Amino acid sequence: MRYRPCGFSIAIAGWLAAPCVLAQEAAPLPEAAGPPAPAEPVKKESKFHRAFFDETDGKLDFSNFMAKGGFFPMPVIITEPAVDGGFGVVAQFITVPKDNPKRVTRRMLGAVKTGNGSYGYGYFQSGSAFGDRVSYKFGVGRGKVTLKAYPEILPSGLEYTNKYDYGALASVRLHLADPRFSLGPLFDFRKLHSRIDLDIEDLPERFSDFERKLKTGALGFGVHFDNRDNAMTPTQGYNVYAEAKFNDGAFGSDRDFQIYDVHGYGFQKLSPAWRLGAKVEVDAIRGHYPVYFASSINLRGVEARRYQGETAVSTEVEVTRQISPRWALLGFAGLGFTDAGGARIFDDSGAKIAGGAGFRYRIARKLGLDAGIDVAYGPSGAVFYLQFGHAWAFNLD
């Protein structure tokens, strides 16, 4: 509903005018008037108000607080049904350069626990260096993740747990003469123990990956293009990249396999009030890979890791209607499918369709950061998501 200020403004104007009228009616004769009353001092805003409310419209806003850097505690509410929801806390340290607010440095230390017993804790950092000529990301952590796989012979699902002794991922990208283009190496090292959460005698060989210890070590390379107007909640521009990671015994991996990702995201303003977003993600895995590393559909409304195969394609379109400088409504729809290829336990998924709607509030105007809620409906029913930044932010640069 569009806000109409006319009646409210008239009421306020009348309330402000009323004391003036009464003062004229009850005012003493001019010769009896005394000296004017001293003006009341202007009340200064508190530090709390300056930190959490915008100076231009007085609305709740975290821009000033976040721009100062330092500690920013952020609760994490997990709504993913694949892990039965959950909760966590992330201590976020943000640095925003005054001359280039797009180059935000983030340092995050956090822990989460979910309803099905999964947990994790770790540290993540992203930013730029050498005068923005280099962008980097790295993270380290430990944890335990319980999920379900859906092999073709067990359509009801096979629950398994991966306990990670460690996981370490990193990327470094050198920006070329045209800073929209960048390229550089990728690193991915993990040690885990996988087990099935059922007592099954004489486990078939093709399920043996679920009952063993495993080390993976990968080096890779990525090529990226990025001209978005904002890294957190883009409204214009494109982010396209292709990455390949090679797990090999030479890098400490117990298995030789390859992971390939080609992702494209586009954002376009159709008018001052309407904008369009679209994504295409193609994820593929080849070689002697652990079955639980198989690619999967990634869409709002589709349970995480529900549909897996050697190749997964996920596409989604999002339309946003800006109803005020702070508030926006959006709708989205997606299509995904997997190709089992030579996968040992999965079957082709067929086309999976999902969609829904949501809203956003501009929680940090100066940083262009939105937060809100999405409700999506897919093959397994309705799912809701809490969003901080764009819904696709996890896979964007």
C-alpha beads as a LAMMPS data file, in Angstrom:
LAMMPS data file: protein, C-alpha beads

397 atoms
396 bonds

1 atom types
1 bond types

-500.0 500.0 xlo xhi
-500.0 500.0 ylo yhi
-500.0 500.0 zlo zhi

Masses

1 110.0

Atoms # bond

1 1 1 0.000 0.000 0.000
2 1 1 1.377 3.403 -0.970
3 1 1 1.640 5.854 1.914
4 1 1 -0.416 9.017 1.423
5 1 1 0.901 11.876 3.598
6 1 1 -1.808 14.463 2.895
7 1 1 -4.171 13.800 5.809
8 1 1 -1.316 13.269 8.260
9 1 1 0.361 16.500 7.184
10 1 1 -2.862 18.498 7.578
11 1 1 -3.411 17.093 11.056
12 1 1 0.139 17.957 12.113
13 1 1 -0.155 21.429 10.612
14 1 1 -3.394 22.032 12.520
15 1 1 -1.853 20.808 15.775
16 1 1 1.135 23.122 15.313
17 1 1 -1.084 26.078 14.425
18 1 1 -3.471 25.692 17.372
19 1 1 -1.164 27.134 20.061
20 1 1 -0.567 30.188 17.889
21 1 1 -4.312 30.912 17.602
22 1 1 -4.883 30.460 21.326
23 1 1 -1.946 32.711 22.080
24 1 1 -3.438 35.466 19.953
25 1 1 -6.807 35.186 21.706
26 1 1 -5.383 35.186 25.235
27 1 1 -2.473 37.559 24.653
28 1 1 -2.266 40.602 26.947
29 1 1 -2.234 44.119 25.589
30 1 1 1.045 45.084 23.963
31 1 1 1.913 47.551 26.716
32 1 1 1.519 44.843 29.362
33 1 1 3.768 42.365 27.570
34 1 1 6.885 41.386 29.453
35 1 1 10.301 40.526 28.121
36 1 1 10.396 37.562 25.688
37 1 1 11.053 34.153 27.207
38 1 1 14.512 32.745 26.562
39 1 1 14.686 30.197 23.730
40 1 1 14.962 26.585 24.780
41 1 1 18.358 25.034 24.000
42 1 1 18.447 22.658 21.012
43 1 1 18.574 19.076 22.231
44 1 1 21.591 17.229 20.888
45 1 1 21.158 13.753 19.445
46 1 1 22.660 10.927 21.479
47 1 1 25.526 8.798 20.175
48 1 1 23.104 5.881 19.961
49 1 1 20.723 7.857 17.743
50 1 1 23.535 9.012 15.437
51 1 1 24.818 5.430 15.139
52 1 1 21.515 3.679 14.379
53 1 1 19.270 6.296 12.735
54 1 1 19.870 8.029 9.425
55 1 1 20.486 11.777 9.501
56 1 1 18.525 12.362 6.273
57 1 1 15.185 10.678 7.046
58 1 1 15.448 9.644 10.696
59 1 1 14.827 5.964 9.867
60 1 1 16.532 2.973 11.433
61 1 1 19.867 2.598 9.634
62 1 1 23.184 0.889 10.407
63 1 1 25.352 2.846 7.941
64 1 1 27.082 5.110 10.451
65 1 1 27.657 2.297 12.922
66 1 1 29.085 -0.050 10.294
67 1 1 31.212 2.644 8.633
68 1 1 33.110 3.204 11.878
69 1 1 34.406 -0.345 11.748
70 1 1 34.924 -2.344 14.883
71 1 1 32.740 -5.008 16.378
72 1 1 29.312 -5.653 14.885
73 1 1 27.470 -8.635 16.455
74 1 1 25.147 -10.228 13.914
75 1 1 22.704 -12.991 14.872
76 1 1 22.362 -15.786 12.320
77 1 1 18.961 -17.428 12.003
78 1 1 19.108 -20.522 9.784
79 1 1 15.844 -21.400 8.069
80 1 1 17.147 -24.131 5.731
81 1 1 14.907 -27.210 6.192
82 1 1 17.723 -29.573 5.221
83 1 1 19.303 -28.977 8.654
84 1 1 16.070 -28.331 10.620
85 1 1 16.826 -24.642 11.071
86 1 1 19.266 -23.248 13.585
87 1 1 20.890 -20.263 15.210
88 1 1 24.326 -18.698 15.506
89 1 1 26.269 -15.525 16.174
90 1 1 28.845 -13.833 13.964
91 1 1 31.171 -11.140 15.305
92 1 1 31.698 -8.981 12.245
93 1 1 34.417 -6.349 11.895
94 1 1 33.822 -4.071 8.918
95 1 1 36.105 -1.436 7.422
96 1 1 34.672 0.920 4.796
97 1 1 37.122 3.266 3.012
98 1 1 35.710 6.786 2.772
99 1 1 37.081 7.265 -0.750
100 1 1 35.727 3.924 -2.059
101 1 1 32.782 2.444 -0.119
102 1 1 32.516 -0.419 -2.621
103 1 1 35.755 -1.948 -1.299
104 1 1 34.503 -3.204 2.050
105 1 1 36.851 -5.307 4.188
106 1 1 35.016 -7.889 6.295
107 1 1 36.404 -9.969 9.140
108 1 1 33.957 -12.483 10.589
109 1 1 34.324 -14.856 13.516
110 1 1 31.272 -16.991 14.217
111 1 1 29.604 -20.202 15.280
112 1 1 26.285 -21.866 14.383
113 1 1 24.264 -24.859 15.562
114 1 1 21.252 -26.397 13.847
115 1 1 18.218 -28.432 14.807
116 1 1 19.579 -31.721 13.498
117 1 1 22.831 -31.506 15.465
118 1 1 25.019 -29.891 12.822
119 1 1 27.425 -27.221 14.035
120 1 1 30.343 -25.169 12.817
121 1 1 32.706 -22.401 13.814
122 1 1 35.383 -20.506 11.964
123 1 1 36.882 -17.291 10.645
124 1 1 36.379 -15.579 7.278
125 1 1 37.929 -12.472 5.755
126 1 1 37.523 -10.694 2.427
127 1 1 38.841 -7.425 1.087
128 1 1 41.356 -5.821 -1.246
129 1 1 45.023 -4.873 -1.145
130 1 1 47.706 -3.003 -3.063
131 1 1 45.488 -0.075 -3.981
132 1 1 42.532 -2.310 -4.932
133 1 1 44.654 -4.105 -7.525
134 1 1 44.151 -7.414 -5.675
135 1 1 40.976 -8.900 -4.157
136 1 1 41.128 -11.797 -1.744
137 1 1 38.980 -14.157 0.332
138 1 1 39.939 -16.823 2.827
139 1 1 38.247 -18.860 5.522
140 1 1 39.094 -21.612 7.995
141 1 1 36.775 -23.658 10.165
142 1 1 35.710 -26.900 11.808
143 1 1 32.335 -28.522 12.240
144 1 1 29.881 -31.328 11.696
145 1 1 27.185 -31.384 9.022
146 1 1 24.310 -33.865 8.922
147 1 1 22.403 -34.017 5.633
148 1 1 20.433 -36.411 3.480
149 1 1 21.430 -37.834 0.133
150 1 1 18.738 -39.136 -2.196
151 1 1 20.156 -42.013 -4.237
152 1 1 17.996 -43.530 -6.926
153 1 1 17.437 -46.729 -4.896
154 1 1 16.506 -44.833 -1.687
155 1 1 14.006 -42.114 -2.676
156 1 1 13.173 -41.443 0.994
157 1 1 16.765 -40.354 1.612
158 1 1 19.925 -41.616 3.287
159 1 1 21.065 -39.530 6.270
160 1 1 24.811 -39.094 6.699
161 1 1 27.179 -36.938 8.760
162 1 1 30.446 -35.345 7.678
163 1 1 32.687 -34.277 10.554
164 1 1 35.336 -31.806 9.400
165 1 1 38.628 -31.731 11.307
166 1 1 39.402 -28.665 9.231
167 1 1 38.409 -26.827 6.103
168 1 1 40.471 -24.057 4.511
169 1 1 39.473 -22.155 1.370
170 1 1 41.012 -19.103 -0.271
171 1 1 41.151 -17.143 -3.506
172 1 1 43.330 -14.298 -4.774
173 1 1 42.386 -12.246 -7.831
174 1 1 44.557 -9.745 -9.694
175 1 1 42.582 -6.940 -11.352
176 1 1 43.719 -6.213 -14.910
177 1 1 44.165 -2.825 -16.595
178 1 1 40.395 -2.819 -16.923
179 1 1 39.529 -3.378 -13.226
180 1 1 36.246 -5.056 -14.132
181 1 1 38.291 -8.117 -15.158
182 1 1 40.258 -10.181 -12.655
183 1 1 41.872 -13.602 -12.455
184 1 1 43.832 -15.677 -9.999
185 1 1 44.371 -18.928 -8.076
186 1 1 42.007 -20.877 -5.802
187 1 1 42.835 -23.102 -2.820
188 1 1 40.630 -25.719 -1.115
189 1 1 41.868 -28.162 1.574
190 1 1 39.706 -30.332 3.857
191 1 1 39.935 -33.303 6.190
192 1 1 36.734 -35.094 7.150
193 1 1 35.209 -38.305 8.405
194 1 1 31.915 -39.396 6.854
195 1 1 29.484 -41.905 8.304
196 1 1 25.930 -43.102 7.722
197 1 1 23.597 -42.520 10.666
198 1 1 22.178 -46.066 10.437
199 1 1 23.580 -49.506 11.129
200 1 1 23.764 -51.119 7.710
201 1 1 25.535 -54.434 7.303
202 1 1 27.308 -55.295 4.081
203 1 1 27.260 -51.720 2.784
204 1 1 27.308 -51.746 -1.036
205 1 1 30.601 -50.591 -2.506
206 1 1 29.054 -47.593 -4.223
207 1 1 27.997 -46.277 -0.787
208 1 1 31.420 -46.768 0.770
209 1 1 32.210 -43.042 0.573
210 1 1 29.794 -42.533 3.473
211 1 1 31.943 -44.613 5.840
212 1 1 35.519 -43.418 5.597
213 1 1 38.056 -40.713 6.398
214 1 1 39.096 -38.460 3.575
215 1 1 41.507 -35.639 2.822
216 1 1 40.992 -33.376 -0.177
217 1 1 43.455 -30.862 -1.554
218 1 1 42.780 -28.689 -4.566
219 1 1 44.407 -25.898 -6.493
220 1 1 42.535 -24.065 -9.190
221 1 1 42.070 -20.906 -11.209
222 1 1 39.270 -18.410 -11.821
223 1 1 38.460 -15.680 -14.352
224 1 1 35.982 -12.988 -13.274
225 1 1 34.071 -9.989 -14.654
226 1 1 32.287 -7.599 -12.287
227 1 1 30.782 -4.172 -12.984
228 1 1 27.985 -4.139 -10.373
229 1 1 27.081 -0.814 -8.802
230 1 1 27.049 -2.379 -5.341
231 1 1 28.604 -5.538 -3.948
232 1 1 25.949 -6.142 -1.272
233 1 1 22.597 -5.415 -2.937
234 1 1 23.279 -4.825 -6.659
235 1 1 20.765 -2.917 -8.780
236 1 1 22.781 -2.548 -12.005
237 1 1 25.576 -4.477 -13.706
238 1 1 26.899 -7.995 -14.130
239 1 1 29.006 -10.529 -12.247
240 1 1 30.223 -13.441 -14.378
241 1 1 32.966 -15.925 -13.592
242 1 1 34.373 -19.339 -14.466
243 1 1 36.375 -21.373 -11.964
244 1 1 38.046 -24.790 -11.974
245 1 1 39.541 -26.675 -9.010
246 1 1 41.706 -29.782 -9.365
247 1 1 41.910 -32.185 -6.436
248 1 1 45.058 -34.243 -6.874
249 1 1 47.421 -36.432 -4.901
250 1 1 50.181 -33.929 -5.630
251 1 1 48.257 -31.431 -3.451
252 1 1 47.572 -33.897 -0.628
253 1 1 44.223 -35.193 -1.862
254 1 1 43.189 -38.827 -1.343
255 1 1 41.065 -38.602 -4.511
256 1 1 41.672 -37.167 -7.961
257 1 1 38.640 -35.205 -9.142
258 1 1 37.754 -31.848 -10.682
259 1 1 35.122 -29.213 -9.918
260 1 1 33.976 -26.682 -12.551
261 1 1 31.679 -23.694 -11.933
262 1 1 30.356 -21.169 -14.462
263 1 1 28.075 -18.550 -12.882
264 1 1 26.442 -15.435 -14.321
265 1 1 24.364 -12.784 -12.515
266 1 1 22.766 -9.739 -14.117
267 1 1 20.967 -6.727 -12.648
268 1 1 19.085 -4.100 -14.652
269 1 1 17.029 -1.030 -13.700
270 1 1 13.871 -0.960 -15.807
271 1 1 12.630 2.350 -14.361
272 1 1 13.139 4.318 -11.138
273 1 1 10.672 1.971 -9.417
274 1 1 11.313 -1.388 -11.146
275 1 1 14.416 -3.537 -11.560
276 1 1 15.215 -7.008 -12.833
277 1 1 17.733 -9.645 -11.753
278 1 1 18.639 -12.979 -13.325
279 1 1 21.119 -15.748 -12.617
280 1 1 22.454 -18.853 -14.341
281 1 1 24.649 -21.306 -12.407
282 1 1 26.242 -24.369 -13.968
283 1 1 28.129 -26.608 -11.519
284 1 1 29.912 -29.787 -12.583
285 1 1 32.122 -32.408 -10.973
286 1 1 34.172 -35.090 -12.694
287 1 1 36.598 -37.855 -11.803
288 1 1 36.737 -40.084 -8.709
289 1 1 34.836 -37.667 -6.469
290 1 1 33.182 -38.483 -3.117
291 1 1 29.478 -38.957 -3.797
292 1 1 28.429 -36.294 -1.254
293 1 1 30.503 -33.709 -3.198
294 1 1 28.189 -34.089 -6.205
295 1 1 26.743 -30.897 -7.711
296 1 1 23.231 -29.847 -6.664
297 1 1 20.401 -27.479 -7.595
298 1 1 20.631 -24.113 -5.828
299 1 1 17.250 -22.328 -5.797
300 1 1 15.048 -20.640 -3.234
301 1 1 12.307 -23.137 -2.453
302 1 1 14.455 -26.207 -3.177
303 1 1 15.946 -28.008 -0.188
304 1 1 19.735 -27.796 -0.121
305 1 1 21.491 -30.858 -1.611
306 1 1 18.119 -32.444 -2.409
307 1 1 18.838 -33.004 -6.116
308 1 1 22.402 -33.996 -7.000
309 1 1 24.319 -35.214 -10.014
310 1 1 27.496 -34.732 -12.009
311 1 1 26.102 -31.529 -13.513
312 1 1 23.564 -29.154 -11.986
313 1 1 21.949 -26.117 -13.632
314 1 1 20.098 -23.476 -11.589
315 1 1 18.373 -20.460 -13.152
316 1 1 16.304 -17.781 -11.444
317 1 1 14.630 -14.470 -12.334
318 1 1 13.748 -11.784 -9.782
319 1 1 11.601 -8.647 -10.234
320 1 1 11.764 -5.885 -7.603
321 1 1 9.327 -3.009 -7.065
322 1 1 10.731 -0.113 -5.038
323 1 1 7.747 1.343 -3.160
324 1 1 9.719 3.931 -1.159
325 1 1 13.377 4.852 -0.628
326 1 1 13.506 2.288 2.190
327 1 1 11.015 -0.458 1.266
328 1 1 10.781 -2.813 -1.703
329 1 1 8.704 -5.839 -2.727
330 1 1 9.970 -8.626 -4.974
331 1 1 8.888 -11.794 -6.728
332 1 1 11.061 -14.582 -8.103
333 1 1 10.839 -17.846 -10.020
334 1 1 13.449 -20.472 -10.793
335 1 1 14.103 -23.625 -12.788
336 1 1 16.793 -26.210 -12.106
337 1 1 17.796 -29.721 -13.115
338 1 1 20.626 -32.211 -12.682
339 1 1 22.267 -34.683 -15.041
340 1 1 23.520 -37.769 -13.239
341 1 1 26.068 -38.560 -15.927
342 1 1 28.365 -41.269 -14.600
343 1 1 27.304 -40.649 -10.984
344 1 1 27.318 -43.884 -9.036
345 1 1 24.171 -43.430 -6.943
346 1 1 22.112 -40.537 -8.345
347 1 1 19.560 -40.280 -11.115
348 1 1 18.561 -37.332 -13.341
349 1 1 16.323 -34.951 -11.396
350 1 1 14.124 -33.713 -14.223
351 1 1 12.982 -30.088 -14.213
352 1 1 12.377 -28.601 -10.750
353 1 1 10.430 -25.346 -10.482
354 1 1 10.252 -23.004 -7.488
355 1 1 9.217 -19.424 -6.810
356 1 1 7.928 -16.961 -4.268
357 1 1 7.912 -13.395 -3.005
358 1 1 9.523 -11.242 -0.348
359 1 1 10.271 -7.767 0.912
360 1 1 13.377 -5.711 1.619
361 1 1 14.268 -2.819 3.937
362 1 1 17.302 -0.620 3.224
363 1 1 19.099 -1.274 6.526
364 1 1 22.290 0.600 5.563
365 1 1 21.589 3.387 3.045
366 1 1 25.176 4.548 2.570
367 1 1 26.379 1.012 1.867
368 1 1 23.376 0.049 -0.267
369 1 1 22.604 -2.920 1.981
370 1 1 19.108 -4.454 2.168
371 1 1 17.667 -6.991 4.599
372 1 1 14.360 -8.831 4.503
373 1 1 12.419 -12.070 4.208
374 1 1 11.578 -14.362 1.273
375 1 1 8.874 -17.029 1.220
376 1 1 9.367 -19.626 -1.506
377 1 1 7.380 -22.642 -2.644
378 1 1 9.045 -25.592 -4.314
379 1 1 8.783 -29.374 -4.778
380 1 1 8.822 -30.020 -1.001
381 1 1 6.478 -27.190 0.022
382 1 1 6.973 -23.726 1.471
383 1 1 10.286 -22.427 2.843
384 1 1 11.116 -18.996 4.241
385 1 1 14.522 -17.302 4.225
386 1 1 16.012 -14.396 6.150
387 1 1 18.152 -12.339 3.787
388 1 1 21.026 -9.990 4.648
389 1 1 22.191 -8.531 1.365
390 1 1 21.047 -10.084 -1.898
391 1 1 19.635 -13.608 -1.884
392 1 1 22.443 -14.649 -4.275
393 1 1 25.161 -12.930 -2.206
394 1 1 26.820 -16.170 -1.084
395 1 1 27.867 -17.002 -4.654
396 1 1 28.586 -13.451 -5.843
397 1 1 32.135 -12.071 -5.784

Bonds

1 1 1 2
2 1 2 3
3 1 3 4
4 1 4 5
5 1 5 6
6 1 6 7
7 1 7 8
8 1 8 9
9 1 9 10
10 1 10 11
11 1 11 12
12 1 12 13
13 1 13 14
14 1 14 15
15 1 15 16
16 1 16 17
17 1 17 18
18 1 18 19
19 1 19 20
20 1 20 21
21 1 21 22
22 1 22 23
23 1 23 24
24 1 24 25
25 1 25 26
26 1 26 27
27 1 27 28
28 1 28 29
29 1 29 30
30 1 30 31
31 1 31 32
32 1 32 33
33 1 33 34
34 1 34 35
35 1 35 36
36 1 36 37
37 1 37 38
38 1 38 39
39 1 39 40
40 1 40 41
41 1 41 42
42 1 42 43
43 1 43 44
44 1 44 45
45 1 45 46
46 1 46 47
47 1 47 48
48 1 48 49
49 1 49 50
50 1 50 51
51 1 51 52
52 1 52 53
53 1 53 54
54 1 54 55
55 1 55 56
56 1 56 57
57 1 57 58
58 1 58 59
59 1 59 60
60 1 60 61
61 1 61 62
62 1 62 63
63 1 63 64
64 1 64 65
65 1 65 66
66 1 66 67
67 1 67 68
68 1 68 69
69 1 69 70
70 1 70 71
71 1 71 72
72 1 72 73
73 1 73 74
74 1 74 75
75 1 75 76
76 1 76 77
77 1 77 78
78 1 78 79
79 1 79 80
80 1 80 81
81 1 81 82
82 1 82 83
83 1 83 84
84 1 84 85
85 1 85 86
86 1 86 87
87 1 87 88
88 1 88 89
89 1 89 90
90 1 90 91
91 1 91 92
92 1 92 93
93 1 93 94
94 1 94 95
95 1 95 96
96 1 96 97
97 1 97 98
98 1 98 99
99 1 99 100
100 1 100 101
101 1 101 102
102 1 102 103
103 1 103 104
104 1 104 105
105 1 105 106
106 1 106 107
107 1 107 108
108 1 108 109
109 1 109 110
110 1 110 111
111 1 111 112
112 1 112 113
113 1 113 114
114 1 114 115
115 1 115 116
116 1 116 117
117 1 117 118
118 1 118 119
119 1 119 120
120 1 120 121
121 1 121 122
122 1 122 123
123 1 123 124
124 1 124 125
125 1 125 126
126 1 126 127
127 1 127 128
128 1 128 129
129 1 129 130
130 1 130 131
131 1 131 132
132 1 132 133
133 1 133 134
134 1 134 135
135 1 135 136
136 1 136 137
137 1 137 138
138 1 138 139
139 1 139 140
140 1 140 141
141 1 141 142
142 1 142 143
143 1 143 144
144 1 144 145
145 1 145 146
146 1 146 147
147 1 147 148
148 1 148 149
149 1 149 150
150 1 150 151
151 1 151 152
152 1 152 153
153 1 153 154
154 1 154 155
155 1 155 156
156 1 156 157
157 1 157 158
158 1 158 159
159 1 159 160
160 1 160 161
161 1 161 162
162 1 162 163
163 1 163 164
164 1 164 165
165 1 165 166
166 1 166 167
167 1 167 168
168 1 168 169
169 1 169 170
170 1 170 171
171 1 171 172
172 1 172 173
173 1 173 174
174 1 174 175
175 1 175 176
176 1 176 177
177 1 177 178
178 1 178 179
179 1 179 180
180 1 180 181
181 1 181 182
182 1 182 183
183 1 183 184
184 1 184 185
185 1 185 186
186 1 186 187
187 1 187 188
188 1 188 189
189 1 189 190
190 1 190 191
191 1 191 192
192 1 192 193
193 1 193 194
194 1 194 195
195 1 195 196
196 1 196 197
197 1 197 198
198 1 198 199
199 1 199 200
200 1 200 201
201 1 201 202
202 1 202 203
203 1 203 204
204 1 204 205
205 1 205 206
206 1 206 207
207 1 207 208
208 1 208 209
209 1 209 210
210 1 210 211
211 1 211 212
212 1 212 213
213 1 213 214
214 1 214 215
215 1 215 216
216 1 216 217
217 1 217 218
218 1 218 219
219 1 219 220
220 1 220 221
221 1 221 222
222 1 222 223
223 1 223 224
224 1 224 225
225 1 225 226
226 1 226 227
227 1 227 228
228 1 228 229
229 1 229 230
230 1 230 231
231 1 231 232
232 1 232 233
233 1 233 234
234 1 234 235
235 1 235 236
236 1 236 237
237 1 237 238
238 1 238 239
239 1 239 240
240 1 240 241
241 1 241 242
242 1 242 243
243 1 243 244
244 1 244 245
245 1 245 246
246 1 246 247
247 1 247 248
248 1 248 249
249 1 249 250
250 1 250 251
251 1 251 252
252 1 252 253
253 1 253 254
254 1 254 255
255 1 255 256
256 1 256 257
257 1 257 258
258 1 258 259
259 1 259 260
260 1 260 261
261 1 261 262
262 1 262 263
263 1 263 264
264 1 264 265
265 1 265 266
266 1 266 267
267 1 267 268
268 1 268 269
269 1 269 270
270 1 270 271
271 1 271 272
272 1 272 273
273 1 273 274
274 1 274 275
275 1 275 276
276 1 276 277
277 1 277 278
278 1 278 279
279 1 279 280
280 1 280 281
281 1 281 282
282 1 282 283
283 1 283 284
284 1 284 285
285 1 285 286
286 1 286 287
287 1 287 288
288 1 288 289
289 1 289 290
290 1 290 291
291 1 291 292
292 1 292 293
293 1 293 294
294 1 294 295
295 1 295 296
296 1 296 297
297 1 297 298
298 1 298 299
299 1 299 300
300 1 300 301
301 1 301 302
302 1 302 303
303 1 303 304
304 1 304 305
305 1 305 306
306 1 306 307
307 1 307 308
308 1 308 309
309 1 309 310
310 1 310 311
311 1 311 312
312 1 312 313
313 1 313 314
314 1 314 315
315 1 315 316
316 1 316 317
317 1 317 318
318 1 318 319
319 1 319 320
320 1 320 321
321 1 321 322
322 1 322 323
323 1 323 324
324 1 324 325
325 1 325 326
326 1 326 327
327 1 327 328
328 1 328 329
329 1 329 330
330 1 330 331
331 1 331 332
332 1 332 333
333 1 333 334
334 1 334 335
335 1 335 336
336 1 336 337
337 1 337 338
338 1 338 339
339 1 339 340
340 1 340 341
341 1 341 342
342 1 342 343
343 1 343 344
344 1 344 345
345 1 345 346
346 1 346 347
347 1 347 348
348 1 348 349
349 1 349 350
350 1 350 351
351 1 351 352
352 1 352 353
353 1 353 354
354 1 354 355
355 1 355 356
356 1 356 357
357 1 357 358
358 1 358 359
359 1 359 360
360 1 360 361
361 1 361 362
362 1 362 363
363 1 363 364
364 1 364 365
365 1 365 366
366 1 366 367
367 1 367 368
368 1 368 369
369 1 369 370
370 1 370 371
371 1 371 372
372 1 372 373
373 1 373 374
374 1 374 375
375 1 375 376
376 1 376 377
377 1 377 378
378 1 378 379
379 1 379 380
380 1 380 381
381 1 381 382
382 1 382 383
383 1 383 384
384 1 384 385
385 1 385 386
386 1 386 387
387 1 387 388
388 1 388 389
389 1 389 390
390 1 390 391
391 1 391 392
392 1 392 393
393 1 393 394
394 1 394 395
395 1 395 396
396 1 396 397
